[in-house]
Amino acid sequence: MIKYEINRFIQIESGPHREVKFISKSELKKFKEEDWFFVRKKYFIITNFLDWWNSFTTVNKIGIIAIFIPILFSGIYFCLDKYLENKYEDLNKSHQNLKRNYTNLKFENNYLKKRNLILYDSINKLNERIESKQKLPK
């Protein structure tokens, strides 16, 4: 939300007095015609922060920055560390699941091979019986 700061000087009993108003863009032209002076555009949060920031001396600004930069970097490091820790933890879980699945599949494969051999042997025995019955004279 953008407001416009305007002011004008009026004469009162004790001397000149400055009147200040904050208006919208649509009212700006009307107030300029009434001898109001445009001071600045006032953005909602940005202008308040800049006014607060400009009230400090250079030494104070350097001090504030010197406090917040390490906090910022430590926060970034902490977040990155937690992200990578979770990522590697998930990879370890996936690896363990794959190993477990591999051993289960290996066991199942061995079981199926044994079952297949048993079936193969029983089919061979049945074929031999059938052949032996066919060779017998009637």
N, CA, C and O atoms as CSV, one atom per row, in Angstrom:
chain,resi,resn,atom,element,x,y,z
A,1,MET,N,N,0.842,-1.169,0.000
A,1,MET,CA,C,0.000,0.000,0.000
A,1,MET,C,C,0.894,1.241,0.000
A,1,MET,O,O,1.724,1.413,0.892
A,2,ILE,N,N,0.724,2.083,-0.977
A,2,ILE,CA,C,1.554,3.279,-1.128
A,2,ILE,C,C,0.743,4.508,-0.723
A,2,ILE,O,O,-0.369,4.739,-1.196
A,3,LYS,N,N,1.340,5.270,0.156
A,3,LYS,CA,C,0.746,6.561,0.546
A,3,LYS,C,C,1.739,7.651,0.166
A,3,LYS,O,O,2.933,7.391,0.015
A,4,TYR,N,N,1.239,8.864,0.013
A,4,TYR,CA,C,2.090,9.994,-0.326
A,4,TYR,C,C,2.101,10.963,0.856
A,4,TYR,O,O,1.053,11.356,1.369
A,5,GLU,N,N,3.289,11.332,1.266
A,5,GLU,CA,C,3.416,12.286,2.375
A,5,GLU,C,C,3.509,13.691,1.788
A,5,GLU,O,O,4.371,13.980,0.958
A,6,ILE,N,N,2.608,14.551,2.235
A,6,ILE,CA,C,2.625,15.951,1.781
A,6,ILE,C,C,2.591,16.848,3.013
A,6,ILE,O,O,2.147,16.437,4.085
A,7,ASN,N,N,3.066,18.078,2.843
A,7,ASN,CA,C,2.969,19.033,3.955
A,7,ASN,C,C,2.828,20.448,3.419
A,7,ASN,O,O,3.066,20.729,2.244
A,8,ARG,N,N,2.436,21.315,4.319
A,8,ARG,CA,C,2.364,22.742,3.999
A,8,ARG,C,C,2.615,23.512,5.287
A,8,ARG,O,O,2.422,23.000,6.390
A,9,PHE,N,N,3.043,24.736,5.119
A,9,PHE,CA,C,3.310,25.587,6.273
A,9,PHE,C,C,2.183,26.605,6.396
A,9,PHE,O,O,1.805,27.264,5.428
A,10,ILE,N,N,1.658,26.714,7.612
A,10,ILE,CA,C,0.598,27.694,7.880
A,10,ILE,C,C,1.045,28.599,9.020
A,10,ILE,O,O,1.855,28.214,9.862
A,11,GLN,N,N,0.516,29.768,9.025
A,11,GLN,CA,C,0.867,30.752,10.063
A,11,GLN,C,C,-0.190,30.686,11.170
A,11,GLN,O,O,-1.389,30.814,10.920
A,12,ILE,N,N,0.288,30.483,12.394
A,12,ILE,CA,C,-0.602,30.540,13.560
A,12,ILE,C,C,-0.044,31.589,14.516
A,12,ILE,O,O,0.975,32.213,14.219
A,13,GLU,N,N,-0.685,31.789,15.641
A,13,GLU,CA,C,-0.287,32.847,16.578
A,13,GLU,C,C,1.152,32.709,17.058
A,13,GLU,O,O,1.856,33.707,17.211
A,14,SER,N,N,1.595,31.467,17.298
A,14,SER,CA,C,2.950,31.286,17.834
A,14,SER,C,C,4.012,31.249,16.745
A,14,SER,O,O,5.197,31.160,17.066
A,15,GLY,N,N,3.645,31.312,15.496
A,15,GLY,CA,C,4.611,31.303,14.400
A,15,GLY,C,C,4.221,30.284,13.340
A,15,GLY,O,O,3.101,29.772,13.360
A,16,PRO,N,N,5.126,29.981,12.415
A,16,PRO,CA,C,4.814,29.023,11.350
A,16,PRO,C,C,4.644,27.606,11.920
A,16,PRO,O,O,5.323,27.192,12.860
A,17,HIS,N,N,3.741,26.919,11.325
A,17,HIS,CA,C,3.428,25.557,11.758
A,17,HIS,C,C,3.381,24.657,10.514
A,17,HIS,O,O,2.849,25.046,9.474
A,18,ARG,N,N,3.941,23.461,10.638
A,18,ARG,CA,C,3.958,22.528,9.517
A,18,ARG,C,C,2.832,21.509,9.696
A,18,ARG,O,O,2.722,20.851,10.732
A,19,GLU,N,N,2.006,21.397,8.667
A,19,GLU,CA,C,0.908,20.434,8.653
A,19,GLU,C,C,1.324,19.274,7.755
A,19,GLU,O,O,1.814,19.496,6.647
A,20,VAL,N,N,1.133,18.037,8.220
A,20,VAL,CA,C,1.536,16.844,7.471
A,20,VAL,C,C,0.321,15.958,7.258
A,20,VAL,O,O,-0.489,15.769,8.165
A,21,LYS,N,N,0.198,15.410,6.041
A,21,LYS,CA,C,-0.888,14.479,5.714
A,21,LYS,C,C,-0.325,13.337,4.886
A,21,LYS,O,O,0.666,13.481,4.170
A,22,PHE,N,N,-0.993,12.196,5.009
A,22,PHE,CA,C,-0.685,11.034,4.181
A,22,PHE,C,C,-1.927,10.752,3.347
A,22,PHE,O,O,-3.013,10.521,3.879
A,23,ILE,N,N,-1.747,10.774,2.033
A,23,ILE,CA,C,-2.898,10.663,1.134
A,23,ILE,C,C,-2.620,9.594,0.080
A,23,ILE,O,O,-1.495,9.115,-0.069
A,24,SER,N,N,-3.683,9.234,-0.648
A,24,SER,CA,C,-3.527,8.281,-1.735
A,24,SER,C,C,-3.165,9.020,-3.028
A,24,SER,O,O,-3.199,10.249,-3.081
A,25,LYS,N,N,-2.828,8.272,-4.042
A,25,LYS,CA,C,-2.381,8.874,-5.298
A,25,LYS,C,C,-3.492,9.688,-5.962
A,25,LYS,O,O,-3.220,10.709,-6.593
A,26,SER,N,N,-4.728,9.242,-5.823
A,26,SER,CA,C,-5.834,9.948,-6.475
A,26,SER,C,C,-6.049,11.343,-5.885
A,26,SER,O,O,-6.527,12.237,-6.583
A,27,GLU,N,N,-5.708,11.537,-4.625
A,27,GLU,CA,C,-5.894,12.843,-3.988
A,27,GLU,C,C,-4.695,13.771,-4.160
A,27,GLU,O,O,-4.783,14.952,-3.825
A,28,LEU,N,N,-3.590,13.265,-4.670
A,28,LEU,CA,C,-2.343,14.037,-4.743
A,28,LEU,C,C,-2.497,15.299,-5.592
A,28,LEU,O,O,-2.048,16.372,-5.188
A,29,LYS,N,N,-3.110,15.186,-6.729
A,29,LYS,CA,C,-3.239,16.336,-7.633
A,29,LYS,C,C,-4.065,17.454,-6.982
A,29,LYS,O,O,-3.730,18.634,-7.087
A,30,LYS,N,N,-5.133,17.062,-6.321
A,30,LYS,CA,C,-6.009,18.038,-5.673
A,30,LYS,C,C,-5.247,18.826,-4.590
A,30,LYS,O,O,-5.391,20.045,-4.494
A,31,PHE,N,N,-4.447,18.136,-3.789
A,31,PHE,CA,C,-3.718,18.800,-2.710
A,31,PHE,C,C,-2.568,19.656,-3.239
A,31,PHE,O,O,-2.239,20.676,-2.635
A,32,LYS,N,N,-1.957,19.264,-4.346
A,32,LYS,CA,C,-0.897,20.090,-4.927
A,32,LYS,C,C,-1.442,21.435,-5.397
A,32,LYS,O,O,-0.759,22.455,-5.311
A,33,GLU,N,N,-2.664,21.430,-5.887
A,33,GLU,CA,C,-3.298,22.682,-6.316
A,33,GLU,C,C,-3.616,23.594,-5.131
A,33,GLU,O,O,-3.748,24.807,-5.297
A,34,GLU,N,N,-3.737,23.016,-3.949
A,34,GLU,CA,C,-4.039,23.787,-2.736
A,34,GLU,C,C,-2.774,24.175,-1.979
A,34,GLU,O,O,-2.833,24.410,-0.772
A,35,ASP,N,N,-1.638,24.247,-2.658
A,35,ASP,CA,C,-0.340,24.656,-2.114
A,35,ASP,C,C,0.248,23.691,-1.088
A,35,ASP,O,O,0.911,24.122,-0.144
A,36,TRP,N,N,0.017,22.412,-1.259
A,36,TRP,CA,C,0.688,21.398,-0.449
A,36,TRP,C,C,1.934,20.962,-1.213
A,36,TRP,O,O,1.940,20.961,-2.444
A,37,PHE,N,N,2.983,20.595,-0.490
A,37,PHE,CA,C,4.243,20.170,-1.102
A,37,PHE,C,C,4.411,18.664,-0.940
A,37,PHE,O,O,4.190,18.101,0.132
A,38,PHE,N,N,4.805,18.041,-2.029
A,38,PHE,CA,C,5.071,16.595,-2.013
A,38,PHE,C,C,6.392,16.353,-1.286
A,38,PHE,O,O,7.398,16.986,-1.606
A,39,VAL,N,N,6.398,15.447,-0.315
A,39,VAL,CA,C,7.617,15.137,0.437
A,39,VAL,C,C,8.225,13.821,-0.032
A,39,VAL,O,O,9.388,13.780,-0.431
A,40,ARG,N,N,7.437,12.738,0.016
A,40,ARG,CA,C,7.959,11.429,-0.395
A,40,ARG,C,C,6.829,10.420,-0.527
A,40,ARG,O,O,5.721,10.615,-0.027
A,41,LYS,N,N,7.157,9.320,-1.229
A,41,LYS,CA,C,6.259,8.167,-1.282
A,41,LYS,C,C,6.504,7.369,-0.010
A,41,LYS,O,O,7.647,7.217,0.420
A,42,LYS,N,N,5.455,6.867,0.582
A,42,LYS,CA,C,5.591,6.101,1.816
A,42,LYS,C,C,5.057,4.696,1.564
A,42,LYS,O,O,3.850,4.491,1.432
A,43,TYR,N,N,5.973,3.729,1.498
A,43,TYR,CA,C,5.596,2.334,1.339
A,43,TYR,C,C,5.295,1.763,2.720
A,43,TYR,O,O,5.824,2.238,3.724
A,44,PHE,N,N,4.446,0.744,2.765
A,44,PHE,CA,C,3.894,0.268,4.032
A,44,PHE,C,C,4.973,-0.094,5.064
A,44,PHE,O,O,5.019,0.532,6.122
A,45,ILE,N,N,5.813,-1.048,4.804
A,45,ILE,CA,C,6.806,-1.475,5.790
A,45,ILE,C,C,8.177,-0.908,5.453
A,45,ILE,O,O,8.950,-0.591,6.358
A,46,ILE,N,N,8.489,-0.777,4.192
A,46,ILE,CA,C,9.835,-0.390,3.760
A,46,ILE,C,C,10.218,0.990,4.286
A,46,ILE,O,O,11.323,1.170,4.799
A,47,THR,N,N,9.330,1.951,4.166
A,47,THR,CA,C,9.656,3.311,4.609
A,47,THR,C,C,9.863,3.360,6.120
A,47,THR,O,O,10.758,4.059,6.595
A,48,ASN,N,N,9.056,2.635,6.874
A,48,ASN,CA,C,9.241,2.602,8.329
A,48,ASN,C,C,10.585,1.994,8.700
A,48,ASN,O,O,11.272,2.490,9.592
A,49,PHE,N,N,10.963,0.906,8.005
A,49,PHE,CA,C,12.259,0.287,8.279
A,49,PHE,C,C,13.398,1.231,7.920
A,49,PHE,O,O,14.355,1.361,8.682
A,50,LEU,N,N,13.306,1.895,6.764
A,50,LEU,CA,C,14.379,2.805,6.349
A,50,LEU,C,C,14.503,3.998,7.297
A,50,LEU,O,O,15.612,4.450,7.581
A,51,ASP,N,N,13.376,4.505,7.784
A,51,ASP,CA,C,13.449,5.588,8.772
A,51,ASP,C,C,14.143,5.121,10.047
A,51,ASP,O,O,14.970,5.835,10.615
A,52,TRP,N,N,13.798,3.921,10.484
A,52,TRP,CA,C,14.434,3.356,11.682
A,52,TRP,C,C,15.929,3.133,11.436
A,52,TRP,O,O,16.753,3.458,12.290
A,53,TRP,N,N,16.277,2.580,10.273
A,53,TRP,CA,C,17.670,2.277,9.956
A,53,TRP,C,C,18.495,3.554,9.848
A,53,TRP,O,O,19.629,3.590,10.325
A,54,ASN,N,N,17.959,4.592,9.238
A,54,ASN,CA,C,18.705,5.842,9.066
A,54,ASN,C,C,18.876,6.606,10.367
A,54,ASN,O,O,19.668,7.547,10.427
A,55,SER,N,N,18.154,6.225,11.404
A,55,SER,CA,C,18.335,6.900,12.690
A,55,SER,C,C,19.615,6.452,13.395
A,55,SER,O,O,20.034,7.085,14.364
A,56,PHE,N,N,20.241,5.377,12.927
A,56,PHE,CA,C,21.482,4.882,13.542
A,56,PHE,C,C,22.709,5.539,12.918
A,56,PHE,O,O,22.673,5.996,11.776
A,57,THR,N,N,23.786,5.578,13.682
A,57,THR,CA,C,25.069,6.046,13.149
A,57,THR,C,C,25.728,4.889,12.403
A,57,THR,O,O,25.265,3.751,12.476
A,58,THR,N,N,26.796,5.181,11.695
A,58,THR,CA,C,27.494,4.147,10.923
A,58,THR,C,C,28.047,3.061,11.839
A,58,THR,O,O,28.001,1.879,11.498
A,59,VAL,N,N,28.564,3.449,12.986
A,59,VAL,CA,C,29.116,2.471,13.928
A,59,VAL,C,C,28.023,1.529,14.422
A,59,VAL,O,O,28.237,0.321,14.521
A,60,ASN,N,N,26.862,2.077,14.729
A,60,ASN,CA,C,25.754,1.232,15.176
A,60,ASN,C,C,25.296,0.297,14.072
A,60,ASN,O,O,24.963,-0.857,14.342
A,61,LYS,N,N,25.272,0.772,12.835
A,61,LYS,CA,C,24.863,-0.073,11.708
A,61,LYS,C,C,25.832,-1.237,11.534
A,61,LYS,O,O,25.415,-2.373,11.308
A,62,ILE,N,N,27.127,-0.947,11.641
A,62,ILE,CA,C,28.131,-2.013,11.524
A,62,ILE,C,C,27.960,-3.018,12.652
A,62,ILE,O,O,28.093,-4.222,12.433
A,63,GLY,N,N,27.671,-2.544,13.842
A,63,GLY,CA,C,27.448,-3.442,14.983
A,63,GLY,C,C,26.242,-4.343,14.767
A,63,GLY,O,O,26.292,-5.540,15.052
A,64,ILE,N,N,25.162,-3.766,14.266
A,64,ILE,CA,C,23.957,-4.567,14.019
A,64,ILE,C,C,24.229,-5.617,12.952
A,64,ILE,O,O,23.830,-6.773,13.092
A,65,ILE,N,N,24.908,-5.211,11.892
A,65,ILE,CA,C,25.227,-6.169,10.827
A,65,ILE,C,C,26.166,-7.251,11.349
A,65,ILE,O,O,26.025,-8.422,10.996
A,66,ALA,N,N,27.126,-6.861,12.191
A,66,ALA,CA,C,28.075,-7.837,12.745
A,66,ALA,C,C,27.379,-8.847,13.654
A,66,ALA,O,O,27.870,-9.962,13.825
A,67,ILE,N,N,26.269,-8.480,14.224
A,67,ILE,CA,C,25.519,-9.425,15.054
A,67,ILE,C,C,24.684,-10.356,14.187
A,67,ILE,O,O,24.641,-11.559,14.443
A,68,PHE,N,N,24.024,-9.824,13.169
A,68,PHE,CA,C,23.078,-10.621,12.396
A,68,PHE,C,C,23.709,-11.527,11.359
A,68,PHE,O,O,23.126,-12.562,11.038
A,69,ILE,N,N,24.866,-11.195,10.821
A,69,ILE,CA,C,25.497,-12.051,9.805
A,69,ILE,C,C,25.883,-13.413,10.379
A,69,ILE,O,O,25.568,-14.424,9.751
A,70,PRO,N,N,26.545,-13.501,11.533
A,70,PRO,CA,C,26.825,-14.844,12.076
A,70,PRO,C,C,25.555,-15.626,12.407
A,70,PRO,O,O,25.506,-16.842,12.218
A,71,ILE,N,N,24.541,-14.940,12.892
A,71,ILE,CA,C,23.281,-15.623,13.177
A,71,ILE,C,C,22.690,-16.182,11.889
A,71,ILE,O,O,22.198,-17.310,11.867
A,72,LEU,N,N,22.735,-15.401,10.824
A,72,LEU,CA,C,22.216,-15.846,9.532
A,72,LEU,C,C,22.977,-17.068,9.023
A,72,LEU,O,O,22.366,-18.055,8.614
A,73,PHE,N,N,24.309,-17.005,9.049
A,73,PHE,CA,C,25.100,-18.122,8.546
A,73,PHE,C,C,24.945,-19.373,9.408
A,73,PHE,O,O,24.903,-20.486,8.885
A,74,SER,N,N,24.861,-19.197,10.716
A,74,SER,CA,C,24.663,-20.375,11.566
A,74,SER,C,C,23.289,-20.980,11.326
A,74,SER,O,O,23.142,-22.201,11.375
A,75,GLY,N,N,22.277,-20.152,11.066
A,75,GLY,CA,C,20.950,-20.678,10.742
A,75,GLY,C,C,20.959,-21.448,9.430
A,75,GLY,O,O,20.350,-22.512,9.325
A,76,ILE,N,N,21.647,-20.913,8.436
A,76,ILE,CA,C,21.750,-21.610,7.143
A,76,ILE,C,C,22.492,-22.933,7.320
A,76,ILE,O,O,22.077,-23.958,6.779
A,77,TYR,N,N,23.594,-22.910,8.080
A,77,TYR,CA,C,24.362,-24.137,8.331
A,77,TYR,C,C,23.497,-25.172,9.048
A,77,TYR,O,O,23.508,-26.349,8.688
A,78,PHE,N,N,22.746,-24.736,10.064
A,78,PHE,CA,C,21.904,-25.646,10.832
A,78,PHE,C,C,20.851,-26.294,9.926
A,78,PHE,O,O,20.648,-27.507,9.975
A,79,CYS,N,N,20.190,-25.487,9.107
A,79,CYS,CA,C,19.155,-26.012,8.214
A,79,CYS,C,C,19.752,-26.983,7.198
A,79,CYS,O,O,19.181,-28.041,6.936
A,80,LEU,N,N,20.891,-26.623,6.633
A,80,LEU,CA,C,21.548,-27.486,5.657
A,80,LEU,C,C,21.990,-28.794,6.296
A,80,LEU,O,O,21.840,-29.861,5.701
A,81,ASP,N,N,22.533,-28.714,7.506
A,81,ASP,CA,C,22.972,-29.903,8.225
A,81,ASP,C,C,21.804,-30.843,8.495
A,81,ASP,O,O,21.915,-32.052,8.287
A,82,LYS,N,N,20.688,-30.294,8.957
A,82,LYS,CA,C,19.513,-31.129,9.229
A,82,LYS,C,C,18.960,-31.738,7.944
A,82,LYS,O,O,18.529,-32.891,7.938
A,83,TYR,N,N,18.970,-30.970,6.861
A,83,TYR,CA,C,18.479,-31.474,5.580
A,83,TYR,C,C,19.325,-32.651,5.105
A,83,TYR,O,O,18.793,-33.689,4.713
A,84,LEU,N,N,20.649,-32.482,5.143
A,84,LEU,CA,C,21.528,-33.550,4.676
A,84,LEU,C,C,21.470,-34.759,5.597
A,84,LEU,O,O,21.539,-35.898,5.134
A,85,GLU,N,N,21.345,-34.518,6.900
A,85,GLU,CA,C,21.239,-35.618,7.857
A,85,GLU,C,C,19.987,-36.452,7.560
A,85,GLU,O,O,20.047,-37.682,7.550
A,86,ASN,N,N,18.878,-35.797,7.325
A,86,ASN,CA,C,17.645,-36.515,6.999
A,86,ASN,C,C,17.761,-37.225,5.658
A,86,ASN,O,O,17.252,-38.333,5.484
A,87,LYS,N,N,18.439,-36.575,4.707
A,87,LYS,CA,C,18.598,-37.177,3.391
A,87,LYS,C,C,19.408,-38.464,3.492
A,87,LYS,O,O,19.026,-39.485,2.919
A,88,TYR,N,N,20.544,-38.421,4.232
A,88,TYR,CA,C,21.375,-39.610,4.364
A,88,TYR,C,C,20.688,-40.669,5.221
A,88,TYR,O,O,20.872,-41.866,4.998
A,89,GLU,N,N,19.907,-40.237,6.188
A,89,GLU,CA,C,19.162,-41.195,6.996
A,89,GLU,C,C,18.150,-41.934,6.129
A,89,GLU,O,O,17.978,-43.146,6.263
A,90,ASP,N,N,17.485,-41.207,5.244
A,90,ASP,CA,C,16.541,-41.836,4.320
A,90,ASP,C,C,17.260,-42.789,3.371
A,90,ASP,O,O,16.747,-43.860,3.046
A,91,LEU,N,N,18.465,-42.386,2.926
A,91,LEU,CA,C,19.225,-43.270,2.045
A,91,LEU,C,C,19.629,-44.546,2.786
A,91,LEU,O,O,19.595,-45.631,2.206
A,92,ASN,N,N,20.008,-44.427,4.053
A,92,ASN,CA,C,20.361,-45.617,4.831
A,92,ASN,C,C,19.157,-46.528,5.006
A,92,ASN,O,O,19.279,-47.749,4.901
A,93,LYS,N,N,17.991,-45.940,5.272
A,93,LYS,CA,C,16.776,-46.745,5.405
A,93,LYS,C,C,16.461,-47.440,4.086
A,93,LYS,O,O,16.103,-48.618,4.073
A,94,SER,N,N,16.591,-46.724,2.992
A,94,SER,CA,C,16.327,-47.323,1.677
A,94,SER,C,C,17.312,-48.453,1.395
A,94,SER,O,O,16.933,-49.491,0.852
A,95,HIS,N,N,18.569,-48.251,1.761
A,95,HIS,CA,C,19.582,-49.271,1.551
A,95,HIS,C,C,19.259,-50.522,2.366
A,95,HIS,O,O,19.356,-51.641,1.862
A,96,GLN,N,N,18.879,-50.330,3.611
A,96,GLN,CA,C,18.521,-51.475,4.457
A,96,GLN,C,C,17.302,-52.198,3.909
A,96,GLN,O,O,17.256,-53.428,3.919
A,97,ASN,N,N,16.312,-51.448,3.429
A,97,ASN,CA,C,15.131,-52.076,2.837
A,97,ASN,C,C,15.496,-52.867,1.584
A,97,ASN,O,O,14.974,-53.959,1.359
A,98,LEU,N,N,16.397,-52.311,0.768
A,98,LEU,CA,C,16.820,-53.024,-0.434
A,98,LEU,C,C,17.569,-54.303,-0.073
A,98,LEU,O,O,17.378,-55.336,-0.714
A,99,LYS,N,N,18.419,-54.238,0.946
A,99,LYS,CA,C,19.141,-55.442,1.375
A,99,LYS,C,C,18.170,-56.504,1.880
A,99,LYS,O,O,18.307,-57.686,1.567
A,100,ARG,N,N,17.186,-56.066,2.667
A,100,ARG,CA,C,16.191,-56.995,3.197
A,100,ARG,C,C,15.386,-57.612,2.051
A,100,ARG,O,O,15.141,-58.819,2.040
A,101,ASN,N,N,14.980,-56.792,1.101
A,101,ASN,CA,C,14.228,-57.302,-0.052
A,101,ASN,C,C,15.071,-58.270,-0.879
A,101,ASN,O,O,14.567,-59.275,-1.380
A,102,TYR,N,N,16.359,-57.954,-1.016
A,102,TYR,CA,C,17.250,-58.820,-1.781
A,102,TYR,C,C,17.377,-60.182,-1.112
A,102,TYR,O,O,17.304,-61.211,-1.782
A,103,THR,N,N,17.568,-60.195,0.208
A,103,THR,CA,C,17.694,-61.486,0.902
A,103,THR,C,C,16.384,-62.259,0.837
A,103,THR,O,O,16.394,-63.481,0.683
A,104,ASN,N,N,15.250,-61.560,0.954
A,104,ASN,CA,C,13.954,-62.246,0.836
A,104,ASN,C,C,13.772,-62.834,-0.561
A,104,ASN,O,O,13.307,-63.964,-0.711
A,105,LEU,N,N,14.140,-62.061,-1.578
A,105,LEU,CA,C,14.018,-62.558,-2.955
A,105,LEU,C,C,14.976,-63.721,-3.212
A,105,LEU,O,O,14.642,-64.656,-3.939
A,106,LYS,N,N,16.152,-63.660,-2.623
A,106,LYS,CA,C,17.133,-64.733,-2.775
A,106,LYS,C,C,16.591,-66.022,-2.140
A,106,LYS,O,O,16.673,-67.104,-2.721
A,107,PHE,N,N,16.042,-65.874,-0.945
A,107,PHE,CA,C,15.457,-67.029,-0.265
A,107,PHE,C,C,14.301,-67.597,-1.083
A,107,PHE,O,O,14.197,-68.811,-1.256
A,108,GLU,N,N,13.439,-66.726,-1.581
A,108,GLU,CA,C,12.293,-67.157,-2.376
A,108,GLU,C,C,12.744,-67.822,-3.674
A,108,GLU,O,O,12.144,-68.800,-4.120
A,109,ASN,N,N,13.796,-67.288,-4.271
A,109,ASN,CA,C,14.326,-67.870,-5.502
A,109,ASN,C,C,14.857,-69.280,-5.236
A,109,ASN,O,O,14.604,-70.199,-6.015
A,110,ASN,N,N,15.587,-69.445,-4.144
A,110,ASN,CA,C,16.105,-70.779,-3.802
A,110,ASN,C,C,14.951,-71.742,-3.546
A,110,ASN,O,O,14.995,-72.892,-3.984
A,111,TYR,N,N,13.936,-71.289,-2.851
A,111,TYR,CA,C,12.770,-72.122,-2.584
A,111,TYR,C,C,12.089,-72.534,-3.889
A,111,TYR,O,O,11.723,-73.695,-4.068
A,112,LEU,N,N,11.922,-71.557,-4.808
A,112,LEU,CA,C,11.295,-71.873,-6.089
A,112,LEU,C,C,12.148,-72.819,-6.928
A,112,LEU,O,O,11.614,-73.661,-7.650
A,113,LYS,N,N,13.456,-72.686,-6.837
A,113,LYS,CA,C,14.339,-73.612,-7.568
A,113,LYS,C,C,14.167,-75.037,-7.047
A,113,LYS,O,O,14.103,-75.992,-7.822
A,114,LYS,N,N,14.093,-75.163,-5.722
A,114,LYS,CA,C,13.902,-76.495,-5.138
A,114,LYS,C,C,12.552,-77.076,-5.558
A,114,LYS,O,O,12.452,-78.247,-5.923
A,115,ARG,N,N,11.515,-76.234,-5.501
A,115,ARG,CA,C,10.181,-76.685,-5.910
A,115,ARG,C,C,10.189,-77.072,-7.395
A,115,ARG,O,O,9.561,-78.049,-7.803
A,116,ASN,N,N,10.909,-76.289,-8.179
A,116,ASN,CA,C,10.989,-76.571,-9.606
A,116,ASN,C,C,11.702,-77.903,-9.848
A,116,ASN,O,O,11.291,-78.688,-10.703
A,117,LEU,N,N,12.772,-78.149,-9.088
A,117,LEU,CA,C,13.476,-79.431,-9.236
A,117,LEU,C,C,12.578,-80.597,-8.839
A,117,LEU,O,O,12.569,-81.638,-9.494
A,118,ILE,N,N,11.829,-80.412,-7.767
A,118,ILE,CA,C,10.918,-81.475,-7.324
A,118,ILE,C,C,9.867,-81.723,-8.401
A,118,ILE,O,O,9.569,-82.872,-8.728
A,119,LEU,N,N,9.311,-80.657,-8.946
A,119,LEU,CA,C,8.314,-80.820,-10.012
A,119,LEU,C,C,8.928,-81.466,-11.251
A,119,LEU,O,O,8.319,-82.323,-11.891
A,120,TYR,N,N,10.119,-81.046,-11.567
A,120,TYR,CA,C,10.797,-81.592,-12.735
A,120,TYR,C,C,11.048,-83.095,-12.552
A,120,TYR,O,O,10.840,-83.891,-13.468
A,121,ASP,N,N,11.498,-83.457,-11.358
A,121,ASP,CA,C,11.730,-84.879,-11.076
A,121,ASP,C,C,10.437,-85.674,-11.131
A,121,ASP,O,O,10.400,-86.774,-11.681
A,122,SER,N,N,9.369,-85.113,-10.556
A,122,SER,CA,C,8.097,-85.847,-10.563
A,122,SER,C,C,7.555,-85.981,-11.990
A,122,SER,O,O,6.975,-87.009,-12.338
A,123,ILE,N,N,7.741,-84.945,-12.814
A,123,ILE,CA,C,7.311,-85.029,-14.217
A,123,ILE,C,C,8.131,-86.079,-14.952
A,123,ILE,O,O,7.588,-86.834,-15.758
A,124,ASN,N,N,9.434,-86.137,-14.682
A,124,ASN,CA,C,10.283,-87.152,-15.313
A,124,ASN,C,C,9.847,-88.556,-14.899
A,124,ASN,O,O,9.826,-89.462,-15.732
A,125,LYS,N,N,9.507,-88.745,-13.653
A,125,LYS,CA,C,9.054,-90.049,-13.179
A,125,LYS,C,C,7.741,-90.434,-13.843
A,125,LYS,O,O,7.548,-91.578,-14.253
A,126,LEU,N,N,6.841,-89.457,-13.944
A,126,LEU,CA,C,5.573,-89.729,-14.615
A,126,LEU,C,C,5.794,-90.087,-16.090
A,126,LEU,O,O,5.161,-91.003,-16.615
A,127,ASN,N,N,6.683,-89.368,-16.738
A,127,ASN,CA,C,6.997,-89.669,-18.150
A,127,ASN,C,C,7.595,-91.069,-18.295
A,127,ASN,O,O,7.284,-91.798,-19.237
A,128,GLU,N,N,8.453,-91.426,-17.349
A,128,GLU,CA,C,9.048,-92.768,-17.404
A,128,GLU,C,C,7.983,-93.837,-17.217
A,128,GLU,O,O,8.015,-94.872,-17.883
A,129,ARG,N,N,7.044,-93.593,-16.319
A,129,ARG,CA,C,5.965,-94.546,-16.101
A,129,ARG,C,C,5.113,-94.693,-17.362
A,129,ARG,O,O,4.749,-95.792,-17.780
A,130,ILE,N,N,4.819,-93.548,-17.937
A,130,ILE,CA,C,4.004,-93.580,-19.148
A,130,ILE,C,C,4.740,-94.328,-20.259
A,130,ILE,O,O,4.136,-95.137,-20.964
A,131,GLU,N,N,6.006,-94.071,-20.418
A,131,GLU,CA,C,6.795,-94.749,-21.447
A,131,GLU,C,C,6.899,-96.246,-21.163
A,131,GLU,O,O,6.830,-97.080,-22.067
A,132,SER,N,N,7.066,-96.555,-19.889
A,132,SER,CA,C,7.173,-97.981,-19.543
A,132,SER,C,C,5.852,-98.708,-19.783
A,132,SER,O,O,5.847,-99.876,-20.175
A,133,LYS,N,N,4.741,-98.029,-19.552
A,133,LYS,CA,C,3.435,-98.634,-19.797
A,133,LYS,C,C,3.189,-98.800,-21.295
A,133,LYS,O,O,2.532,-99.750,-21.723
A,134,GLN,N,N,3.703,-97.901,-22.061
A,134,GLN,CA,C,3.521,-97.983,-23.522
A,134,GLN,C,C,4.400,-99.086,-24.113
A,134,GLN,O,O,4.037,-99.660,-25.139
A,135,LYS,N,N,5.517,-99.393,-23.514
A,135,LYS,CA,C,6.419,-100.410,-24.023
A,135,LYS,C,C,5.923,-101.830,-23.701
A,135,LYS,O,O,6.291,-102.779,-24.395
A,136,LEU,N,N,5.131,-101.978,-22.706
A,136,LEU,CA,C,4.616,-103.275,-22.316
A,136,LEU,C,C,3.689,-103.823,-23.415
A,136,LEU,O,O,2.872,-103.086,-23.968
A,137,PRO,N,N,3.818,-105.067,-23.711
A,137,PRO,CA,C,2.927,-105.641,-24.718
A,137,PRO,C,C,1.511,-105.810,-24.149
A,137,PRO,O,O,1.308,-105.966,-22.945
A,138,LYS,N,N,0.593,-105.773,-25.027
A,138,LYS,CA,C,-0.786,-105.907,-24.593
A,138,LYS,C,C,-1.282,-107.309,-24.677
A,138,LYS,O,O,-2.436,-107.577,-24.341
